[in-house]
Amino acid sequence: MAKASDIVKKASSYIGVKESPANSNNVIFNTHYYGGAVKGSAYPWCCAFVWDIFRMCGASKLFCDGKKTAYCPSVEAWGKSKKLTVERSKGKPGDIILFDFYGKGESVHIGIIEKVVGNKYQTIEGNTSSTSDDNGGAVMRRTRPLSVVRCIIRPEYDKENGKEVKTVKIEL
């Protein structure tokens, strides 16, 4: 179906893409998700970005069983129901990572782990910026501490060159 490296490579190819005009939520990932251009505050797109990456890689079934969702708590519930979650400290490239920046016990943002950097995750996220974690209007590479990680989901990827990708445990 797809390898984790395929997802990471595709996501990284979109780093720098921004909604246009600024603060409009008009971006290619929303256009793909909704089937036409949209704009306005009702269309945050971090989850639509992740959904679209999986779709473009021919791996829709690995994200919410191919169903559409642009709601982070739904992705978390799906991952838990399928027993695809892993410990927050055991993420690896290609894993779906959900965040709770405000300590409310709910996923509010989503991305894809690109790599482990010390005791943090380097991620690729849509609708973020250096000034707004979860509504920034751009696809960016971010580095996130464990303290904001709500949940990690490991899709059932094809093996990389016949091998599993090594998991690195992060010290809490």
MOGIKA-V226140 format. One record per residue. RES is the residue in one small letter. OMEGA is omega in radians with two decimals (999 if undefined). Layout:
res=RES omega=OMEGA
res=RES omega=OMEGA
This chain:
res=m omega=3.09
res=a omega=3.07
res=k omega=3.09
res=a omega=-3.13
res=s omega=3.09
res=d omega=-3.13
res=i omega=-3.14
res=v omega=-3.14
res=k omega=-3.14
res=k omega=3.14
res=a omega=-3.10
res=s omega=3.13
res=s omega=-3.13
res=y omega=3.11
res=i omega=-3.12
res=g omega=3.09
res=v omega=-3.12
res=k omega=3.02
res=e omega=-3.10
res=s omega=-0.02
res=p omega=3.13
res=a omega=3.11
res=n omega=-3.10
res=s omega=-2.99
res=n omega=3.06
res=n omega=-3.06
res=v omega=-3.05
res=i omega=-3.10
res=f omega=3.05
res=n omega=3.11
res=t omega=3.10
res=h omega=-3.07
res=y omega=-3.05
res=y omega=3.11
res=g omega=3.11
res=g omega=-3.13
res=a omega=3.07
res=v omega=3.03
res=k omega=3.11
res=g omega=-3.03
res=s omega=-3.14
res=a omega=-3.03
res=y omega=3.04
res=p omega=-2.91
res=w omega=3.10
res=c omega=-3.12
res=c omega=3.08
res=a omega=3.07
res=f omega=-3.12
res=v omega=3.09
res=w omega=-3.08
res=d omega=3.10
res=i omega=3.12
res=f omega=3.12
res=r omega=-3.11
res=m omega=3.10
res=c omega=-3.11
res=g omega=-3.05
res=a omega=-3.11
res=s omega=-3.11
res=k omega=-3.13
res=l omega=3.12
res=f omega=3.13
res=c omega=3.11
res=d omega=3.10
res=g omega=3.12
res=k omega=3.10
res=k omega=2.91
res=t omega=3.06
res=a omega=-3.05
res=y omega=-3.06
res=c omega=3.11
res=p omega=3.08
res=s omega=3.10
res=v omega=3.11
res=e omega=-3.14
res=a omega=3.11
res=w omega=-3.13
res=g omega=3.12
res=k omega=-3.11
res=s omega=3.13
res=k omega=-3.13
res=k omega=3.13
res=l omega=-3.11
res=t omega=3.07
res=v omega=3.12
res=e omega=-3.12
res=r omega=-3.10
res=s omega=-3.07
res=k omega=3.13
res=g omega=3.08
res=k omega=-3.09
res=p omega=-3.14
res=g omega=3.10
res=d omega=3.04
res=i omega=-3.09
res=i omega=-3.14
res=l omega=-3.03
res=f omega=2.98
res=d omega=-3.09
res=f omega=-2.97
res=y omega=3.10
res=g omega=-3.12
res=k omega=3.13
res=g omega=-3.12
res=e omega=3.07
res=s omega=-3.13
res=v omega=-3.09
res=h omega=-3.05
res=i omega=3.07
res=g omega=3.14
res=i omega=3.11
res=i omega=3.07
res=e omega=3.08
res=k omega=3.07
res=v omega=3.13
res=v omega=-3.09
res=g omega=3.12
res=n omega=3.13
res=k omega=3.07
res=y omega=2.94
res=q omega=-3.02
res=t omega=2.96
res=i omega=-3.03
res=e omega=2.99
res=g omega=3.09
res=n omega=3.10
res=t omega=3.05
res=s omega=3.11
res=s omega=3.13
res=t omega=3.12
res=s omega=-3.10
res=d omega=-2.97
res=d omega=3.06
res=n omega=-2.99
res=g omega=3.02
res=g omega=-3.12
res=a omega=2.95
res=v omega=-3.08
res=m omega=2.95
res=r omega=-3.14
res=r omega=3.03
res=t omega=-3.00
res=r omega=3.06
res=p omega=3.11
res=l omega=-3.06
res=s omega=3.14
res=v omega=-3.14
res=v omega=3.12
res=r omega=-3.01
res=c omega=3.02
res=i omega=-3.14
res=i omega=3.11
res=r omega=3.09
res=p omega=-3.13
res=e omega=-3.12
res=y omega=2.91
res=d omega=3.13
res=k omega=3.08
res=e omega=3.12
res=n omega=3.12
res=g omega=-3.11
res=k omega=3.01
res=e omega=3.03
res=v omega=-3.10
res=k omega=3.06
res=t omega=3.10
res=v omega=3.13
res=k omega=3.11
res=i omega=3.11
res=e omega=3.14
res=l omega=999
